[in-house]
Amino acid sequence: MKSTVGAAKRRIALFDLDHTLIPFDSDYEWGEFTIALGWCDVGDFKRRNAEFFAEYQAGTLDIHDYVRFATQAIREQGAVNSMAAHARFMREIVRKGIKKPALELVSQHRAAGDEVVIVTATNEFVTRPIAAEFGVAELIAVELERDAGGSLTGEIRGTPSFREGKVARVQQWLADRQLQWNEVESTFYSDSMNDLALLEKVTHPVATNPDERLRAIATDRGWRILELF
């Protein structure tokens, strides 16, 4: 058994993405972008997208149903068209929405020697290029299952990084590096009540641009509240 007595703990800075590092929901905006491309039936997609978003905010979202819905367009369009469209999405939507204070916060942690990880409930197709914009290589996102030919199936591979699943995925990320929770000093930034389980697990929870319910809990518990935007 490893001893941590007298040893400086490894520092980990965990960041939620949507409404935390960026001032919008990347999955929702990607859906709106595919509508503009003519990939979806406008009325039906907008209605369902809004319903899923409301369920997410209420904490009642079925992540498996949502991922099937959210990946339908890219499954139908195929990898080449989808990747080209995402590059446009990055240019036209995402980069314009990334704010200097968010970039500086990530940079401050990196400069301090912290290992930076983005932990998001949005799928890896949408979020990996966004993480790269922040210079973050370590991304814990919803992983998408592929069939024998490499095509997306619409299902989730493994544990989705959503609600309590974020704790499980970060714990696995630590285990892959022969680490346990008590061997790291961890900070987690999030805006959402959906992330309460991980906020309660880390050393330093930071309610960032918090929703009303999370703000009330953070105030009651004396957690740091950060208005990044």
VOLUMMAR-879249 format. One line per field, with one value per residue (C-alpha): residue number from 0; z, x, y. Coordinates in steps of 0.001 Angstrom, whole numbers, plus 500000, padded with zeros to 6 digits. Each point is the difference from the previous one (the first is absolute). Layout:
// residues N
seq	[NUM, ...]
zz	[Z, ...]
xx	[X, ...]
yy	[Y, ...]
//
This chain:
// residues 229
seq	[0, 1, 2, 3, 4, 5, 6, 7, 8, 9, 10, 11, 12, 13, 14, 15, 16, 17, 18, 19, 20, 21, 22, 23, 24, 25, 26, 27, 28, 29, 30, 31, 32, 33, 34, 35, 36, 37, 38, 39, 40, 41, 42, 43, 44, 45, 46, 47, 48, 49, 50, 51, 52, 53, 54, 55, 56, 57, 58, 59, 60, 61, 62, 63, 64, 65, 66, 67, 68, 69, 70, 71, 72, 73, 74, 75, 76, 77, 78, 79, 80, 81, 82, 83, 84, 85, 86, 87, 88, 89, 90, 91, 92, 93, 94, 95, 96, 97, 98, 99, 100, 101, 102, 103, 104, 105, 106, 107, 108, 109, 110, 111, 112, 113, 114, 115, 116, 117, 118, 119, 120, 121, 122, 123, 124, 125, 126, 127, 128, 129, 130, 131, 132, 133, 134, 135, 136, 137, 138, 139, 140, 141, 142, 143, 144, 145, 146, 147, 148, 149, 150, 151, 152, 153, 154, 155, 156, 157, 158, 159, 160, 161, 162, 163, 164, 165, 166, 167, 168, 169, 170, 171, 172, 173, 174, 175, 176, 177, 178, 179, 180, 181, 182, 183, 184, 185, 186, 187, 188, 189, 190, 191, 192, 193, 194, 195, 196, 197, 198, 199, 200, 201, 202, 203, 204, 205, 206, 207, 208, 209, 210, 211, 212, 213, 214, 215, 216, 217, 218, 219, 220, 221, 222, 223, 224, 225, 226, 227, 228]
zz	[500000, 499047, 502729, 499454, 503382, 499474, 496235, 498017, 498452, 496255, 499063, 497580, 498576, 498638, 497857, 498823, 496510, 499112, 501829, 502036, 497602, 497125, 500388, 498110, 499701, 497224, 499317, 499693, 497740, 497843, 499552, 498962, 497584, 498319, 499539, 498155, 497787, 499104, 501620, 502170, 499865, 501545, 501961, 501413, 500842, 501733, 502070, 501102, 500544, 502244, 501920, 500628, 501084, 502465, 501384, 500410, 501935, 502157, 500684, 498339, 496708, 498715, 498588, 497802, 498279, 499561, 498417, 497497, 499054, 500016, 497793, 497447, 497542, 500043, 499659, 496935, 498487, 500605, 501327, 497140, 499832, 503775, 500638, 497333, 501535, 503471, 498753, 498803, 503354, 501757, 497775, 499933, 503469, 502557, 499589, 500103, 503304, 501819, 502450, 501195, 503738, 499315, 498010, 502738, 502743, 498226, 499317, 503666, 501109, 497369, 500978, 503641, 498992, 500305, 497637, 498147, 499016, 498376, 501272, 497988, 499415, 496352, 497562, 498818, 496361, 500967, 502815, 499087, 497600, 502624, 502634, 497516, 499704, 503711, 499550, 502082, 498876, 502849, 499198, 501847, 497856, 498997, 497823, 496907, 499063, 496504, 498035, 498398, 497025, 502170, 499584, 502943, 501329, 502033, 503250, 502792, 500602, 503670, 502817, 498865, 501642, 501262, 503573, 502266, 496910, 500078, 503355, 498646, 496881, 501909, 502475, 497094, 498514, 503325, 500278, 496511, 501431, 503178, 502051, 502522, 501116, 503246, 498032, 498012, 500779, 497659, 498885, 497968, 498266, 498990, 499464, 500433, 502645, 497740, 501143, 503723, 500557, 498618, 501723, 503296, 499235, 499241, 502390, 498692, 498434, 498057, 498948, 496724, 498374, 502141, 499364, 502707, 501851, 499968, 501150, 503022, 500932, 499475, 502180, 502727, 500015, 499658, 496636, 497784, 497402, 496804, 497458, 497036, 497409]
xx	[500000, 501319, 500513, 499076, 501326, 502197, 499548, 498432, 496795, 499559, 497637, 497152, 497777, 496719, 497712, 496466, 499626, 496528, 499039, 503205, 502912, 497758, 496848, 497705, 499107, 502204, 497744, 496924, 501799, 501361, 496423, 498912, 502927, 498937, 496530, 501563, 501813, 496695, 500902, 496892, 496279, 499874, 496771, 500482, 503673, 499520, 497138, 501901, 503259, 498227, 498280, 503285, 501688, 497198, 500328, 503748, 499451, 497386, 502293, 497674, 501820, 500355, 503508, 499687, 496857, 501604, 503194, 497988, 498170, 503074, 502105, 497321, 501036, 503707, 499208, 497899, 502531, 503080, 503432, 501314, 497012, 499669, 503629, 499934, 496822, 501524, 503008, 497548, 498189, 503290, 500745, 496542, 498649, 502429, 503073, 497843, 498539, 503232, 500711, 503376, 499286, 499382, 503210, 501915, 498569, 501102, 503409, 500415, 499471, 502370, 502657, 499637, 500867, 496479, 498847, 496966, 497098, 496676, 497157, 496822, 496696, 500123, 501303, 503583, 499218, 498691, 502441, 503470, 500726, 498686, 502330, 502847, 499142, 500750, 503220, 498583, 500957, 498305, 496293, 497454, 496859, 497170, 501690, 498150, 499691, 501042, 499151, 502507, 500303, 500770, 496620, 498172, 497106, 498261, 500797, 502375, 503208, 500647, 498865, 498616, 501701, 496686, 498907, 501443, 501678, 502432, 501291, 500433, 501796, 502376, 500668, 500904, 502197, 501846, 500280, 501533, 502767, 500354, 498356, 497184, 497870, 501963, 503241, 498968, 498967, 497076, 498047, 496807, 498260, 496354, 496845, 497475, 498112, 500510, 503629, 499276, 501416, 503417, 499985, 499464, 502845, 502839, 502230, 498990, 496522, 499459, 496478, 500702, 497305, 497682, 496346, 497578, 499918, 503768, 500533, 497779, 501913, 503384, 498967, 498707, 503163, 502468, 501295, 501787, 497718, 501654, 498290, 502228, 497875]
yy	[500000, 503412, 502562, 503650, 501180, 503033, 499889, 502818, 498829, 500103, 502835, 499411, 502766, 498630, 502137, 499488, 501464, 501288, 503211, 499633, 500537, 501069, 502129, 497617, 496320, 498586, 497006, 502217, 502475, 497177, 498802, 503486, 500127, 496755, 501494, 502934, 497492, 498387, 496690, 499797, 500684, 503464, 499764, 496520, 500472, 503349, 498621, 496896, 501885, 502507, 497184, 498199, 503238, 500723, 496456, 500507, 503203, 498261, 497036, 497470, 499377, 496420, 500323, 496908, 501284, 503382, 498649, 497949, 503194, 502261, 497714, 499146, 502717, 499143, 496298, 500731, 502424, 497851, 500865, 502174, 502347, 500121, 500895, 502722, 501427, 499939, 501961, 502676, 499811, 500694, 503005, 501528, 499243, 498608, 502189, 503128, 498821, 499191, 502810, 501280, 499405, 496298, 499630, 501825, 497780, 496844, 501542, 500963, 496417, 498702, 502570, 498921, 496454, 498605, 497276, 501355, 497750, 500897, 497802, 500385, 498243, 501036, 497394, 499748, 500875, 503423, 500761, 498738, 502897, 502433, 498559, 500423, 503713, 500281, 498045, 497144, 496508, 498141, 499746, 497883, 500097, 497689, 497386, 498815, 496359, 498913, 496887, 497623, 502343, 503013, 501693, 501552, 497936, 502691, 498203, 500984, 498070, 499329, 502246, 503359, 502984, 501326, 500735, 497235, 498562, 502914, 498788, 496470, 501188, 502295, 497203, 497721, 502730, 500190, 496216, 499845, 502191, 497912, 502739, 500155, 502942, 500414, 500273, 503085, 503534, 500504, 503052, 499823, 502884, 499568, 502008, 497209, 498058, 496989, 500070, 500061, 496498, 500954, 503374, 498183, 497564, 502420, 501914, 503424, 500366, 503223, 500933, 501778, 502146, 497848, 499325, 501084, 496674, 499532, 503591, 499364, 496834, 501656, 502938, 497701, 497873, 502840, 498872, 502476, 501626, 501225, 502242, 499277, 501777]
//
